[in-house]
Amino acid sequence: MESKCPSCKKKLSLLYMKETCPYCGCDLLNFDYEKRLLEDAKKAESEFEAANRLIEKLVPAFIKKRIKKD
Amino acid sequence: MSVSTEIKQRRYVGIKETLLYGVANGGQCIGYNMIRSQLNLFLIIICGVPSKAVSIMTLVMGIWDAFNDPLMGSIVDKTRTRYGKLRPWLMLVPVPLGASIIAFFAGGEVMKNFTSDGLKILYMCVTYFVWEFFYTIGDIPFWGLSAAISPNPDDRSRVIKSARLISGIIGGLPGIVINLFMDFSNSALSKVFLVMGIFAGTVGMFLFSLSGFCTKERIVQTNNEPKLLDSFRYLLRNKPILLLTVSSVLSTIESIGDTFNQIYYKLSLGLASLSLLAGIPGTLSGWLTYAIMSKLEKKYSSKQIVIRVTLISVAARTLIFLLGAKHYTNPAVIVPLLAVQGVVTSVYGSIKSVIPTKMVADTVDYMEWKEGDRNEGTAFSILTFVGKLTGSLSTSIAAAIFPIIGLTQVGEDMVLAEGGDVNTRFWLWALVTCIPSILGLVALIPYLLYDLEGEKLKAIQDDLAKRHLSLSNNASQNMKGE
């Protein structure tokens, strides 16, 4: 849950619903959209990498060999 | 590669968020499946409400949905908050929705004290209406979120698959638990339903609330709130979604086979529980389909997938009909054939539960590109409404077919009128195999006219990504400039 204004960094109440910051008037939903998307992408990629490593450990070696052959 | 194309191609929704979206749908489905599948048993047998009153209430509620769903959709589209326009509803609605589920299933205990049918009917109508109302408030933003969770269509597809798969597993549990309680518990059924209602209203709704608290809306929304009627106007100008809606309504005919399935097993094969045996391979293949669907999506467009899978399904079901045409009362031949058909049907069903939903998300992009405003709420309200409508329509069509093929209803059971001119058992065989899917081919006609795919869709989504970026850059620069 987002609790700070991304522009002025002031704390926002969880129950504050308006889309603009009460302190600086920043558009809370769209401000630094690209930067926030990039952060989400990094987080998602690290989760997918961790899942791939886990699958790599769990899949038996003979199946991996077969997949590589194909 | 341009920044906008890069934005569209990255993955933003991690595994945790994808799974939680699916678990939330599972929690939502516990209460929904309990009410939808046990409605008659609970209200008529346990609560003692007259069956006519239950039929009239469900009919009236079906008509009410036609207004309620799009209205709720446009209210969602008007919502503007710092959490987005969909998530606030998903954070708030689980509490009243949970309370309404508990109130509905408390009916068995509460109505014990009612002496008049009028009071029972009043309690039933009020609790059912309140449940339906809050369910709609939760369901439309939930599916709308699948279009707003990411600018990347692959992310959207993954969350839809997660929701359909996990809700299929979790949502089926209450039916099994209730049946076990009915067979092996000494408690009164009204108490069993109350306990299950409390479970669905608390645990189920806690899980459902995760869709509001553990997800994000990642599409830039404009600040101008559309007027209530604007959303309806946009919808009428949205040709792709109108085509998808027409196709969904026409595909009602495909589901009439479900109504005849149990009757066929009972009257032609002599044992209704054989359907469980024939259904096992289908259940497993349905789950596996979700795993291989992304490979299909890489190779074909959504439209191509739907058309190809439908044609393959029709061909397979027609072949099964022909193979069993002389053996339709012999379980040794028919059960394996229906098990194969179960595999085909579940693969088809899994694909049809994901791809058209993903296409609705594409139409939301198209509409934003064309009109400047996103209308996830109204677009997905059509999807939820048509889902409810087709359920009632297919039951009505099946009921109209009963007398034509020589079936009559005696009490709760269907009886075969022996010695007539019609070979009822043969018609039942055709109705559980090829007839619904052949007639359902008509639902492909709108797909032939659907052109929101390939390069056109890619260009629209690239353009939207650019627009979102400039909108957000403006918002950021305005602040930084000050």
HADDOCK unambig.tbl for C-alpha pairs under 7 A between the chains (distance, minus, plus):
assign (segid A and resid 1 and name CA) (segid B and resid 213 and name CA) 6.86 0.50 0.50
assign (segid A and resid 17 and name CA) (segid B and resid 81 and name CA) 5.14 0.50 0.50
assign (segid A and resid 17 and name CA) (segid B and resid 82 and name CA) 5.61 0.50 0.50
assign (segid A and resid 18 and name CA) (segid B and resid 81 and name CA) 4.87 0.50 0.50
assign (segid A and resid 18 and name CA) (segid B and resid 82 and name CA) 5.53 0.50 0.50
assign (segid A and resid 19 and name CA) (segid B and resid 80 and name CA) 6.60 0.50 0.50
assign (segid A and resid 19 and name CA) (segid B and resid 81 and name CA) 4.67 0.50 0.50
assign (segid A and resid 19 and name CA) (segid B and resid 82 and name CA) 3.99 0.50 0.50
assign (segid A and resid 26 and name CA) (segid B and resid 479 and name CA) 6.24 0.50 0.50
assign (segid A and resid 27 and name CA) (segid B and resid 475 and name CA) 6.20 0.50 0.50
assign (segid A and resid 28 and name CA) (segid B and resid 82 and name CA) 5.70 0.50 0.50
assign (segid A and resid 29 and name CA) (segid B and resid 82 and name CA) 5.48 0.50 0.50
assign (segid A and resid 29 and name CA) (segid B and resid 84 and name CA) 6.97 0.50 0.50
assign (segid A and resid 30 and name CA) (segid B and resid 220 and name CA) 5.97 0.50 0.50
assign (segid A and resid 30 and name CA) (segid B and resid 472 and name CA) 4.95 0.50 0.50
assign (segid A and resid 30 and name CA) (segid B and resid 475 and name CA) 6.38 0.50 0.50
assign (segid A and resid 31 and name CA) (segid B and resid 472 and name CA) 5.77 0.50 0.50
assign (segid A and resid 31 and name CA) (segid B and resid 475 and name CA) 5.51 0.50 0.50
assign (segid A and resid 31 and name CA) (segid B and resid 476 and name CA) 4.85 0.50 0.50
assign (segid A and resid 32 and name CA) (segid B and resid 472 and name CA) 6.49 0.50 0.50
assign (segid A and resid 32 and name CA) (segid B and resid 476 and name CA) 5.72 0.50 0.50
assign (segid A and resid 33 and name CA) (segid B and resid 472 and name CA) 5.72 0.50 0.50
assign (segid A and resid 34 and name CA) (segid B and resid 469 and name CA) 6.93 0.50 0.50
assign (segid A and resid 37 and name CA) (segid B and resid 12 and name CA) 6.97 0.50 0.50
assign (segid A and resid 40 and name CA) (segid B and resid 12 and name CA) 5.27 0.50 0.50
assign (segid A and resid 41 and name CA) (segid B and resid 10 and name CA) 6.40 0.50 0.50
assign (segid A and resid 41 and name CA) (segid B and resid 11 and name CA) 5.56 0.50 0.50
assign (segid A and resid 41 and name CA) (segid B and resid 12 and name CA) 4.33 0.50 0.50
assign (segid A and resid 43 and name CA) (segid B and resid 14 and name CA) 6.89 0.50 0.50
assign (segid A and resid 44 and name CA) (segid B and resid 11 and name CA) 6.45 0.50 0.50
assign (segid A and resid 44 and name CA) (segid B and resid 12 and name CA) 5.56 0.50 0.50
assign (segid A and resid 44 and name CA) (segid B and resid 13 and name CA) 5.73 0.50 0.50
assign (segid A and resid 44 and name CA) (segid B and resid 14 and name CA) 3.90 0.50 0.50
assign (segid A and resid 44 and name CA) (segid B and resid 15 and name CA) 6.98 0.50 0.50
assign (segid A and resid 45 and name CA) (segid B and resid 11 and name CA) 6.96 0.50 0.50
assign (segid A and resid 47 and name CA) (segid B and resid 14 and name CA) 5.98 0.50 0.50
assign (segid A and resid 47 and name CA) (segid B and resid 15 and name CA) 6.18 0.50 0.50
assign (segid A and resid 48 and name CA) (segid B and resid 14 and name CA) 6.89 0.50 0.50
assign (segid A and resid 48 and name CA) (segid B and resid 15 and name CA) 6.58 0.50 0.50
